[in-house]
Amino acid sequence: MMDEHIEIWCRTVAALRDFDVKPEPVEAPPAPRRKTRGAPRWDGRGRPTVRVLDKPTPQTLTVSWCDSRTGHYGYQTWRAIVASRAGKCVLTGRSIKAGETVYCPHASGTPPRNAGAMIVAASILER
């Protein structure tokens, strides 16, 4: 009886070996696409709470920013630049023309969510 089981097993293995199936090429699944989360960015429509906390240098401000869409930045550094586009001052509401000196959020690496916000430099000098 044991010989009979061995013989059946050997025939099964031989049949499998002779079974001529060519494997279909397996395509690697596409690399998962990183979904970039549509993080809210400052678009000028919200009403953030903005306070200038300090002016450590003539070219920098320390600002507290709080907005329900873009988040809270307690001690954020803003740097003086020349505005490349028109906008609105988040501190005073005054219109900004391209070419004016403004302060903008600064971060090394990933830009903060309020990166498009501007404060007119003249409004700081007047304070």
The first five atom37 places (N, CA, C, CB, O) and aatype in JSON, in Angstrom:
{
  "aatype": [12, 12, 3, 6, 8, 9, 6, 9, 17, 4, 1, 16, 19, 0, 0, 10, 1, 3, 13, 3, 19, 11, 14, 6, 14, 19, 6, 0, 14, 14, 0, 14, 1, 1, 11, 16, 1, 7, 0, 14, 1, 17, 3, 7, 1, 7, 1, 14, 16, 19, 1, 19, 10, 3, 11, 14, 16, 14, 5, 16, 10, 16, 19, 15, 17, 4, 3, 15, 1, 16, 7, 8, 18, 7, 18, 5, 16, 17, 1, 0, 9, 19, 0, 15, 1, 0, 7, 11, 4, 19, 10, 16, 7, 1, 15, 9, 11, 0, 7, 6, 16, 19, 18, 4, 14, 8, 0, 15, 7, 16, 14, 14, 1, 2, 0, 7, 0, 12, 9, 19, 0, 0, 15, 9, 10, 6, 1],
  "atom_mask": [
    [1, 1, 1, 1, 1],
    [1, 1, 1, 1, 1],
    [1, 1, 1, 1, 1],
    [1, 1, 1, 1, 1],
    [1, 1, 1, 1, 1],
    [1, 1, 1, 1, 1],
    [1, 1, 1, 1, 1],
    [1, 1, 1, 1, 1],
    [1, 1, 1, 1, 1],
    [1, 1, 1, 1, 1],
    [1, 1, 1, 1, 1],
    [1, 1, 1, 1, 1],
    [1, 1, 1, 1, 1],
    [1, 1, 1, 1, 1],
    [1, 1, 1, 1, 1],
    [1, 1, 1, 1, 1],
    [1, 1, 1, 1, 1],
    [1, 1, 1, 1, 1],
    [1, 1, 1, 1, 1],
    [1, 1, 1, 1, 1],
    [1, 1, 1, 1, 1],
    [1, 1, 1, 1, 1],
    [1, 1, 1, 1, 1],
    [1, 1, 1, 1, 1],
    [1, 1, 1, 1, 1],
    [1, 1, 1, 1, 1],
    [1, 1, 1, 1, 1],
    [1, 1, 1, 1, 1],
    [1, 1, 1, 1, 1],
    [1, 1, 1, 1, 1],
    [1, 1, 1, 1, 1],
    [1, 1, 1, 1, 1],
    [1, 1, 1, 1, 1],
    [1, 1, 1, 1, 1],
    [1, 1, 1, 1, 1],
    [1, 1, 1, 1, 1],
    [1, 1, 1, 1, 1],
    [1, 1, 1, 0, 1],
    [1, 1, 1, 1, 1],
    [1, 1, 1, 1, 1],
    [1, 1, 1, 1, 1],
    [1, 1, 1, 1, 1],
    [1, 1, 1, 1, 1],
    [1, 1, 1, 0, 1],
    [1, 1, 1, 1, 1],
    [1, 1, 1, 0, 1],
    [1, 1, 1, 1, 1],
    [1, 1, 1, 1, 1],
    [1, 1, 1, 1, 1],
    [1, 1, 1, 1, 1],
    [1, 1, 1, 1, 1],
    [1, 1, 1, 1, 1],
    [1, 1, 1, 1, 1],
    [1, 1, 1, 1, 1],
    [1, 1, 1, 1, 1],
    [1, 1, 1, 1, 1],
    [1, 1, 1, 1, 1],
    [1, 1, 1, 1, 1],
    [1, 1, 1, 1, 1],
    [1, 1, 1, 1, 1],
    [1, 1, 1, 1, 1],
    [1, 1, 1, 1, 1],
    [1, 1, 1, 1, 1],
    [1, 1, 1, 1, 1],
    [1, 1, 1, 1, 1],
    [1, 1, 1, 1, 1],
    [1, 1, 1, 1, 1],
    [1, 1, 1, 1, 1],
    [1, 1, 1, 1, 1],
    [1, 1, 1, 1, 1],
    [1, 1, 1, 0, 1],
    [1, 1, 1, 1, 1],
    [1, 1, 1, 1, 1],
    [1, 1, 1, 0, 1],
    [1, 1, 1, 1, 1],
    [1, 1, 1, 1, 1],
    [1, 1, 1, 1, 1],
    [1, 1, 1, 1, 1],
    [1, 1, 1, 1, 1],
    [1, 1, 1, 1, 1],
    [1, 1, 1, 1, 1],
    [1, 1, 1, 1, 1],
    [1, 1, 1, 1, 1],
    [1, 1, 1, 1, 1],
    [1, 1, 1, 1, 1],
    [1, 1, 1, 1, 1],
    [1, 1, 1, 0, 1],
    [1, 1, 1, 1, 1],
    [1, 1, 1, 1, 1],
    [1, 1, 1, 1, 1],
    [1, 1, 1, 1, 1],
    [1, 1, 1, 1, 1],
    [1, 1, 1, 0, 1],
    [1, 1, 1, 1, 1],
    [1, 1, 1, 1, 1],
    [1, 1, 1, 1, 1],
    [1, 1, 1, 1, 1],
    [1, 1, 1, 1, 1],
    [1, 1, 1, 0, 1],
    [1, 1, 1, 1, 1],
    [1, 1, 1, 1, 1],
    [1, 1, 1, 1, 1],
    [1, 1, 1, 1, 1],
    [1, 1, 1, 1, 1],
    [1, 1, 1, 1, 1],
    [1, 1, 1, 1, 1],
    [1, 1, 1, 1, 1],
    [1, 1, 1, 1, 1],
    [1, 1, 1, 0, 1],
    [1, 1, 1, 1, 1],
    [1, 1, 1, 1, 1],
    [1, 1, 1, 1, 1],
    [1, 1, 1, 1, 1],
    [1, 1, 1, 1, 1],
    [1, 1, 1, 1, 1],
    [1, 1, 1, 0, 1],
    [1, 1, 1, 1, 1],
    [1, 1, 1, 1, 1],
    [1, 1, 1, 1, 1],
    [1, 1, 1, 1, 1],
    [1, 1, 1, 1, 1],
    [1, 1, 1, 1, 1],
    [1, 1, 1, 1, 1],
    [1, 1, 1, 1, 1],
    [1, 1, 1, 1, 1],
    [1, 1, 1, 1, 1],
    [1, 1, 1, 1, 1]
  ],
  "atom_positions": [
    [[0.81, -1.17, 0.0], [0.0, 0.0, 0.0], [0.86, 1.26, 0.0], [-0.92, -0.01, 1.18], [0.54, 2.23, -0.68]],
    [[1.95, 1.25, 0.75], [2.85, 2.39, 0.79], [3.51, 2.61, -0.56], [3.92, 2.18, 1.86], [3.69, 3.75, -0.99]],
    [[3.85, 1.52, -1.25], [4.45, 1.63, -2.57], [3.47, 2.27, -3.56], [4.88, 0.25, -3.07], [3.86, 3.03, -4.45]],
    [[2.19, 1.94, -3.37], [1.18, 2.48, -4.25], [1.09, 4.0, -4.09], [-0.19, 1.83, -3.98], [0.96, 4.73, -5.07]],
    [[1.14, 4.5, -2.84], [1.09, 5.94, -2.56], [2.33, 6.65, -3.13], [0.98, 6.21, -1.04], [2.23, 7.74, -3.68]],
    [[3.46, 6.01, -2.99], [4.7, 6.6, -3.51], [4.64, 6.68, -5.02], [5.93, 5.78, -3.08], [5.05, 7.68, -5.62]],
    [[4.11, 5.63, -5.64], [4.02, 5.61, -7.1], [3.06, 6.71, -7.59], [3.54, 4.23, -7.59], [3.36, 7.38, -8.58]],
    [[1.94, 6.88, -6.92], [0.99, 7.93, -7.3], [1.64, 9.3, -7.16], [-0.31, 7.86, -6.44], [1.5, 10.17, -8.01]],
    [[2.36, 9.47, -6.07], [3.04, 10.75, -5.83], [4.08, 11.03, -6.91], [3.71, 10.75, -4.46], [4.18, 12.16, -7.39]],
    [[4.84, 10.04, -7.27], [5.87, 10.22, -8.3], [5.24, 10.56, -9.64], [6.73, 8.94, -8.43], [5.75, 11.42, -10.36]],
    [[4.13, 9.89, -9.98], [3.45, 10.22, -11.24], [2.9, 11.65, -11.22], [2.32, 9.22, -11.5], [2.95, 12.35, -12.23]],
    [[2.4, 12.06, -10.08], [1.86, 13.42, -9.95], [2.97, 14.45, -10.14], [1.18, 13.62, -8.58], [2.8, 15.43, -10.87]],
    [[4.09, 14.23, -9.49], [5.22, 15.15, -9.62], [5.73, 15.17, -11.05], [6.35, 14.77, -8.66], [6.04, 16.24, -11.58]],
    [[5.81, 14.02, -11.7], [6.27, 13.94, -13.09], [5.29, 14.67, -14.01], [6.43, 12.46, -13.54], [5.71, 15.34, -14.95]],
    [[4.01, 14.54, -13.75], [3.01, 15.22, -14.58], [3.13, 16.73, -14.41], [1.59, 14.75, -14.2], [3.0, 17.48, -15.38]],
    [[3.36, 17.15, -13.2], [3.52, 18.6, -12.97], [4.77, 19.13, -13.68], [3.59, 18.9, -11.46], [4.78, 20.22, -14.23]],
    [[5.83, 18.32, -13.64], [7.08, 18.73, -14.28], [6.91, 18.84, -15.78], [8.19, 17.75, -13.95], [7.51, 19.71, -16.41]],
    [[6.09, 17.96, -16.35], [5.89, 17.95, -17.79], [4.83, 18.97, -18.24], [5.48, 16.57, -18.23], [4.69, 19.24, -19.43]],
    [[4.12, 19.49, -17.3], [3.07, 20.45, -17.61], [3.73, 21.71, -18.12], [2.17, 20.75, -16.37], [4.39, 22.43, -17.37]],
    [[3.57, 21.98, -19.39], [4.3, 23.08, -20.04], [3.47, 24.36, -20.0], [4.66, 22.71, -21.5], [2.69, 24.64, -20.92]],
    [[3.64, 25.12, -18.96], [2.96, 26.4, -18.86], [4.02, 27.48, -18.81], [2.03, 26.46, -17.6], [4.91, 27.48, -17.95]],
    [[3.9, 28.38, -19.75], [4.84, 29.5, -19.75], [4.26, 30.6, -18.89], [5.13, 30.01, -21.2], [3.13, 31.05, -19.11]],
    [[5.01, 31.04, -17.92], [4.47, 32.08, -17.04], [4.31, 33.4, -17.81], [5.38, 32.28, -15.82], [5.17, 33.79, -18.6]],
    [[3.2, 34.04, -17.55], [2.98, 35.35, -18.15], [3.85, 36.36, -17.42], [1.47, 35.77, -18.1], [4.04, 36.27, -16.21]],
    [[4.38, 37.32, -18.17], [5.2, 38.31, -17.47], [4.34, 39.08, -16.47], [5.86, 39.28, -18.48], [3.21, 39.49, -16.76]],
    [[4.89, 39.23, -15.34], [4.19, 39.96, -14.28], [4.69, 41.39, -14.29], [4.4, 39.29, -12.87], [5.87, 41.67, -14.11]],
    [[3.74, 42.28, -14.5], [4.13, 43.69, -14.48], [4.15, 44.17, -13.05], [3.16, 44.56, -15.34], [3.26, 43.87, -12.25]],
    [[5.19, 44.91, -12.75], [5.26, 45.47, -11.4], [4.15, 46.5, -11.27], [6.66, 46.12, -11.12], [3.89, 47.27, -12.2]],
    [[3.51, 46.52, -10.13], [2.46, 47.52, -9.97], [3.07, 48.92, -10.05], [1.71, 47.33, -8.62], [4.21, 49.12, -9.65]],
    [[2.31, 49.86, -10.57], [2.86, 51.21, -10.65], [3.2, 51.74, -9.26], [1.88, 52.16, -11.35], [2.53, 51.42, -8.27]],
    [[4.23, 52.53, -9.22], [4.62, 53.11, -7.94], [3.46, 53.93, -7.41], [5.91, 53.99, -8.07], [2.81, 54.66, -8.16]],
    [[3.2, 53.8, -6.13], [2.08, 54.57, -5.59], [2.33, 56.07, -5.76], [1.85, 54.23, -4.1], [3.42, 56.57, -5.48]],
    [[1.31, 56.75, -6.22], [1.44, 58.19, -6.42], [1.25, 58.86, -5.08], [0.41, 58.72, -7.47], [0.28, 58.6, -4.36]],
    [[2.19, 59.72, -4.77], [2.05, 60.47, -3.53], [0.96, 61.5, -3.72], [3.38, 61.14, -3.12], [1.05, 62.39, -4.57]],
    [[-0.03, 61.37, -2.93], [-1.08, 62.36, -2.99], [-0.63, 63.56, -2.18], [-2.43, 61.8, -2.47], [-0.36, 63.47, -0.98]],
    [[-0.56, 64.66, -2.85], [-0.2, 65.86, -2.12], [-1.47, 66.4, -1.51], [0.49, 66.91, -3.03], [-2.42, 66.78, -2.19]],
    [[-1.45, 66.43, -0.25], [-2.61, 66.91, 0.46], [-2.77, 68.38, 0.14], [-2.49, 66.68, 1.99], [-1.84, 69.17, 0.28]],
    [[-3.93, 68.72, -0.28], [-4.19, 70.1, -0.63], [-4.22, 70.97, 0.6], [0.0, 0.0, 0.0], [-5.27, 71.47, 1.02]],
    [[-3.05, 71.16, 1.18], [-2.98, 71.96, 2.39], [-3.45, 73.38, 2.09], [-1.56, 71.97, 2.97], [-3.02, 73.98, 1.1]],
    [[-4.3, 73.91, 2.94], [-4.77, 75.27, 2.7], [-3.6, 76.24, 2.67], [-5.77, 75.69, 3.77], [-2.7, 76.16, 3.51]],
    [[-3.62, 77.12, 1.74], [-2.6, 78.17, 1.62], [-3.3, 79.51, 1.78], [-1.84, 78.08, 0.25], [-4.49, 79.64, 1.48]],
    [[-2.56, 80.47, 2.24], [-3.11, 81.8, 2.41], [-3.5, 82.36, 1.06], [-2.11, 82.72, 3.13], [-2.66, 82.49, 0.17]],
    [[-4.77, 82.68, 0.91], [-5.26, 83.2, -0.37], [-5.79, 84.62, -0.25], [-6.35, 82.28, -0.92], [-6.35, 85.16, -1.2]],
    [[-5.63, 85.23, 0.91], [-6.04, 86.61, 1.1], [-7.5, 86.78, 1.47], [0.0, 0.0, 0.0], [-7.95, 87.9, 1.68]],
    [[-8.25, 85.68, 1.55], [-9.67, 85.81, 1.83], [-10.03, 85.68, 3.31], [-10.43, 84.79, 1.05], [-11.08, 86.16, 3.73]],
    [[-9.18, 85.04, 4.09], [-9.48, 84.84, 5.51], [-9.2, 86.09, 6.33], [0.0, 0.0, 0.0], [-8.74, 87.1, 5.82]],
    [[-9.49, 85.99, 7.6], [-9.23, 87.09, 8.53], [-8.37, 86.56, 9.67], [-10.57, 87.7, 9.06], [-8.88, 86.27, 10.75]],
    [[-7.08, 86.42, 9.44], [-6.23, 85.89, 10.49], [-6.03, 86.91, 11.62], [-4.87, 85.48, 9.91], [-6.2, 88.11, 11.43]],
    [[-5.67, 86.39, 12.77], [-5.26, 87.25, 13.87], [-3.74, 87.35, 13.76], [-5.71, 86.69, 15.29], [-3.03, 86.36, 13.89]],
    [[-3.26, 88.57, 13.51], [-1.83, 88.79, 13.28], [-1.34, 89.83, 14.28], [-1.56, 89.25, 11.81], [-1.92, 90.9, 14.43]],
    [[-0.24, 89.49, 14.97], [0.38, 90.44, 15.89], [1.89, 90.44, 15.65], [0.06, 90.09, 17.37], [2.51, 89.39, 15.56]],
    [[2.45, 91.62, 15.56], [3.9, 91.74, 15.47], [4.41, 91.71, 16.9], [4.35, 93.07, 14.71], [4.08, 92.57, 17.71]],
    [[5.22, 90.7, 17.21], [5.72, 90.52, 18.57], [7.04, 91.24, 18.81], [5.88, 89.05, 18.86], [7.3, 91.74, 19.9]],
    [[7.88, 91.28, 17.76], [9.21, 91.85, 17.93], [9.78, 92.21, 16.56], [10.16, 90.86, 18.67], [9.33, 91.7, 15.53]],
    [[10.75, 93.08, 16.58], [11.5, 93.41, 15.36], [12.98, 93.23, 15.7], [11.19, 94.9, 14.86], [13.68, 94.19, 16.02]],
    [[13.45, 91.97, 15.64], [14.82, 91.68, 16.07], [15.89, 92.37, 15.24], [15.05, 90.2, 16.03], [16.93, 92.75, 15.77]],
    [[15.64, 92.54, 13.95], [16.59, 93.24, 13.08], [15.78, 94.13, 12.15], [17.49, 92.23, 12.27], [14.56, 93.97, 12.08]],
    [[16.43, 95.06, 11.44], [15.68, 95.89, 10.49], [15.04, 95.06, 9.36], [16.59, 96.95, 9.9], [14.1, 95.52, 8.72]],
    [[15.55, 93.86, 9.11], [15.05, 93.03, 8.01], [14.12, 91.91, 8.45], [16.2, 92.43, 7.27], [13.61, 91.18, 7.6]],
    [[13.87, 91.76, 9.75], [13.03, 90.65, 10.22], [12.02, 91.11, 11.26], [13.9, 89.54, 10.81], [12.22, 92.08, 11.99]],
    [[10.92, 90.38, 11.29], [9.89, 90.54, 12.31], [9.62, 89.18, 12.93], [8.58, 91.16, 11.71], [9.82, 88.15, 12.3]],
    [[9.18, 89.19, 14.17], [8.64, 87.98, 14.78], [7.15, 88.22, 14.88], [9.3, 87.67, 16.2], [6.69, 89.19, 15.48]],
    [[6.38, 87.31, 14.27], [4.93, 87.5, 14.13], [4.18, 86.31, 14.72], [4.55, 87.69, 12.64], [4.61, 85.17, 14.6]],
    [[3.07, 86.61, 15.35], [2.13, 85.58, 15.79], [1.0, 85.57, 14.78], [1.6, 85.84, 17.27], [0.38, 86.61, 14.52]],
    [[0.72, 84.4, 14.21], [-0.3, 84.25, 13.16], [-1.27, 83.17, 13.6], [0.34, 83.89, 11.78], [-0.86, 82.09, 14.01]],
    [[-2.56, 83.46, 13.51], [-3.57, 82.46, 13.84], [-4.71, 82.58, 12.84], [-4.08, 82.63, 15.31], [-5.32, 83.64, 12.7]],
    [[-4.99, 81.48, 12.16], [-6.03, 81.46, 11.15], [-6.64, 80.06, 11.16], [-5.47, 81.84, 9.73], [-5.91, 79.07, 11.25]],
    [[-7.95, 79.96, 11.06], [-8.61, 78.66, 11.13], [-8.26, 77.75, 9.96], [-10.1, 78.84, 11.19], [-8.32, 76.53, 10.1]],
    [[-7.9, 78.31, 8.82], [-7.58, 77.49, 7.65], [-6.1, 77.15, 7.56], [-7.99, 78.21, 6.39], [-5.74, 76.02, 7.21]],
    [[-5.25, 78.09, 7.86], [-3.82, 77.88, 7.63], [-3.03, 77.54, 8.89], [-3.22, 79.09, 7.0], [-1.86, 77.19, 8.81]],
    [[-3.66, 77.65, 10.05], [-2.99, 77.21, 11.27], [-2.52, 78.34, 12.16], [0.0, 0.0, 0.0], [-2.87, 79.5, 11.99]],
    [[-1.71, 77.93, 13.13], [-1.19, 78.86, 14.13], [0.32, 78.82, 14.12], [-1.73, 78.53, 15.53], [0.93, 77.75, 14.17]],
    [[0.92, 79.98, 14.04], [2.37, 80.12, 14.14], [2.62, 81.11, 15.26], [3.02, 80.61, 12.76], [2.33, 82.3, 15.13]],
    [[3.16, 80.63, 16.36], [3.34, 81.47, 17.54], [4.45, 82.48, 17.42], [0.0, 0.0, 0.0], [4.25, 83.65, 17.76]],
    [[5.59, 82.07, 16.96], [6.76, 82.95, 16.84], [7.37, 82.72, 15.47], [7.81, 82.68, 17.98], [8.4, 82.05, 15.35]],
    [[6.75, 83.26, 14.46], [7.18, 83.04, 13.09], [8.06, 84.2, 12.63], [5.96, 82.88, 12.16], [7.75, 85.36, 12.88]],
    [[9.15, 83.87, 11.94], [10.04, 84.9, 11.4], [9.56, 85.33, 10.02], [11.5, 84.39, 11.32], [9.31, 84.49, 9.15]],
    [[9.42, 86.63, 9.84], [9.05, 87.21, 8.56], [10.22, 88.07, 8.11], [7.71, 88.04, 8.66], [10.8, 88.79, 8.93]],
    [[10.57, 88.01, 6.84], [11.7, 88.76, 6.3], [11.23, 89.83, 5.32], [12.7, 87.82, 5.6], [10.22, 89.67, 4.64]],
    [[11.98, 90.9, 5.27], [11.68, 92.0, 4.34], [12.1, 91.59, 2.93], [12.4, 93.31, 4.77], [13.21, 91.1, 2.71]],
    [[11.18, 91.81, 1.98], [11.46, 91.55, 0.56], [10.75, 92.61, -0.26], [11.01, 90.1, 0.13], [9.98, 93.41, 0.28]],
    [[11.01, 92.61, -1.55], [10.26, 93.47, -2.47], [9.13, 92.62, -3.04], [11.19, 94.05, -3.62], [9.36, 91.55, -3.59]],
    [[7.9, 93.1, -2.9], [6.73, 92.34, -3.36], [6.81, 92.13, -4.87], [5.42, 93.06, -2.99], [7.02, 93.07, -5.63]],
    [[6.62, 90.88, -5.28], [6.65, 90.56, -6.71], [5.25, 90.62, -7.32], [7.26, 89.16, -6.93], [5.08, 90.52, -8.54]],
    [[4.26, 90.78, -6.46], [2.87, 90.84, -6.93], [2.07, 91.75, -6.02], [2.24, 89.42, -6.99], [2.49, 92.08, -4.91]],
    [[0.93, 92.14, -6.5], [0.03, 92.95, -5.69], [-0.61, 92.07, -4.62], [-1.06, 93.64, -6.57], [-0.69, 90.85, -4.77]],
    [[-1.06, 92.69, -3.54], [-1.7, 91.94, -2.47], [-2.36, 92.87, -1.48], [0.0, 0.0, 0.0], [-2.66, 94.03, -1.78]],
    [[-2.57, 92.32, -0.29], [-3.22, 93.09, 0.76], [-2.47, 92.85, 2.06], [-4.72, 92.7, 0.89], [-2.13, 91.71, 2.39]],
    [[-2.2, 93.91, 2.79], [-1.48, 93.8, 4.06], [-2.39, 93.11, 5.08], [-1.03, 95.21, 4.57], [-3.52, 93.55, 5.31]],
    [[-1.89, 92.04, 5.7], [-2.69, 91.3, 6.67], [-2.79, 92.03, 8.0], [-2.1, 89.92, 6.89], [-3.63, 91.7, 8.83]],
    [[-1.94, 93.02, 8.2], [-1.96, 93.76, 9.45], [-2.9, 94.97, 9.37], [-0.56, 94.22, 9.8], [-3.66, 95.22, 10.31]],
    [[-2.85, 95.7, 8.26], [-3.62, 96.93, 8.14], [-4.78, 96.85, 7.14], [-2.72, 98.04, 7.73], [-5.69, 97.67, 7.2]],
    [[-4.75, 95.87, 6.24], [-5.78, 95.78, 5.21], [-5.49, 96.65, 4.0], [0.0, 0.0, 0.0], [-6.26, 96.65, 3.03]],
    [[-4.4, 97.4, 4.04], [-4.02, 98.3, 2.95], [-3.6, 97.49, 1.72], [-2.89, 99.24, 3.38], [-3.01, 96.42, 1.84]],
    [[-3.91, 98.02, 0.53], [-3.49, 97.38, -0.72], [-1.98, 97.49, -0.87], [-4.2, 98.0, -1.94], [-1.37, 98.49, -0.47]],
    [[-1.4, 96.46, -1.45], [0.05, 96.43, -1.7], [0.25, 96.36, -3.2], [0.75, 95.21, -0.98], [-0.41, 95.59, -3.89]],
    [[1.17, 97.18, -3.68], [1.52, 97.16, -5.11], [2.81, 96.37, -5.27], [1.67, 98.61, -5.68], [3.65, 96.35, -4.38]],
    [[2.94, 95.73, -6.42], [4.2, 95.04, -6.73], [5.31, 96.07, -6.7], [4.14, 94.31, -8.14], [5.15, 97.18, -7.22]],
    [[6.44, 95.72, -6.09], [7.58, 96.63, -5.99], [7.71, 97.28, -4.62], [0.0, 0.0, 0.0], [8.76, 97.85, -4.31]],
    [[6.66, 97.2, -3.78], [6.75, 97.76, -2.43], [7.54, 96.83, -1.53], [5.34, 98.01, -1.85], [7.59, 95.62, -1.77]],
    [[8.15, 97.38, -0.5], [8.85, 96.56, 0.49], [7.82, 96.01, 1.47], [9.95, 97.39, 1.23], [7.03, 96.75, 2.04]],
    [[7.86, 94.7, 1.64], [6.92, 94.01, 2.53], [7.68, 92.99, 3.36], [5.79, 93.33, 1.71], [8.82, 92.64, 3.06]],
    [[7.03, 92.51, 4.4], [7.53, 91.38, 5.18], [6.68, 90.18, 4.83], [7.5, 91.67, 6.73], [5.46, 90.28, 4.72]],
    [[7.33, 89.03, 4.65], [6.65, 87.78, 4.32], [7.18, 86.67, 5.23], [6.85, 87.4, 2.82], [8.32, 86.74, 5.69]],
    [[6.35, 85.65, 5.49], [6.81, 84.51, 6.29], [8.03, 83.86, 5.65], [5.68, 83.47, 6.46], [8.12, 83.72, 4.43]],
    [[8.96, 83.48, 6.49], [10.19, 82.85, 5.99], [10.37, 81.51, 6.7], [11.43, 83.77, 6.21], [10.18, 81.4, 7.91]],
    [[10.75, 80.52, 5.94], [11.07, 79.21, 6.51], [12.08, 78.53, 5.62], [9.8, 78.33, 6.69], [11.99, 78.62, 4.39]],
    [[13.03, 77.87, 6.23], [13.96, 77.08, 5.42], [13.3, 75.71, 5.24], [15.39, 76.96, 6.11], [12.92, 75.06, 6.21]],
    [[13.19, 75.3, 4.01], [12.52, 74.03, 3.72], [11.13, 74.26, 3.17], [0.0, 0.0, 0.0], [10.93, 75.11, 2.3]],
    [[10.17, 73.51, 3.67], [8.8, 73.59, 3.2], [8.19, 74.94, 3.56], [7.95, 72.45, 3.79], [8.25, 75.36, 4.71]],
    [[7.61, 75.62, 2.58], [7.0, 76.92, 2.88], [5.83, 76.76, 3.85], [6.54, 77.61, 1.59], [5.09, 75.78, 3.77]],
    [[5.65, 77.7, 4.75], [4.51, 77.62, 5.66], [3.21, 77.85, 4.9], [4.65, 78.63, 6.81], [3.23, 78.36, 3.78]],
    [[2.11, 77.49, 5.49], [0.82, 77.64, 4.84], [0.42, 79.09, 4.61], [-0.24, 76.96, 5.66], [-0.41, 79.38, 3.75]],
    [[1.0, 79.99, 5.37], [0.68, 81.4, 5.18], [1.74, 82.12, 4.35], [0.55, 82.08, 6.54], [1.9, 83.33, 4.45]],
    [[2.44, 81.36, 3.52], [3.56, 81.89, 2.75], [3.18, 83.06, 1.84], [4.17, 80.8, 1.91], [4.04, 83.89, 1.54]],
    [[1.95, 83.14, 1.39], [1.55, 84.22, 0.49], [1.17, 85.52, 1.19], [0.0, 0.0, 0.0], [0.88, 86.51, 0.53]],
    [[1.17, 85.51, 2.5], [0.77, 86.69, 3.26], [1.86, 87.75, 3.25], [0.42, 86.32, 4.7], [3.05, 87.43, 3.14]],
    [[1.45, 89.03, 3.36], [2.41, 90.13, 3.36], [2.0, 91.19, 4.38], [2.53, 90.76, 1.95], [0.81, 91.41, 4.64]],
    [[3.0, 91.84, 4.95], [2.79, 93.01, 5.8], [3.59, 94.15, 5.17], [3.24, 92.74, 7.3], [4.78, 93.99, 4.9]],
    [[2.95, 95.27, 4.94], [3.63, 96.43, 4.35], [4.69, 96.91, 5.33], [2.62, 97.58, 4.0], [4.39, 97.16, 6.5]],
    [[5.92, 97.05, 4.87], [7.02, 97.48, 5.73], [6.74, 98.88, 6.32], [8.34, 97.49, 4.95], [7.09, 99.14, 7.47]],
    [[6.12, 99.75, 5.55], [5.85, 101.11, 6.03], [4.93, 101.09, 7.25], [5.22, 101.94, 4.9], [5.02, 101.97, 8.11]],
    [[4.06, 100.11, 7.34], [3.15, 100.04, 8.49], [3.91, 99.69, 9.76], [2.04, 99.01, 8.25], [3.47, 100.04, 10.85]],
    [[5.02, 99.01, 9.63], [5.83, 98.68, 10.78], [6.65, 99.89, 11.23], [6.76, 97.49, 10.47], [6.82, 100.12, 12.42]],
    [[7.15, 100.65, 10.25], [7.93, 101.84, 10.57], [7.08, 102.88, 11.27], [8.54, 102.43, 9.3], [7.58, 103.63, 12.11]],
    [[5.8, 102.94, 10.93], [4.9, 103.92, 11.51], [4.54, 103.57, 12.94], [3.64, 104.03, 10.67], [4.13, 104.45, 13.7]],
    [[4.67, 102.35, 13.32], [4.23, 101.91, 14.66], [5.17, 102.34, 15.73], [4.09, 100.42, 14.7], [4.94, 102.05, 16.9]]
  ]
}
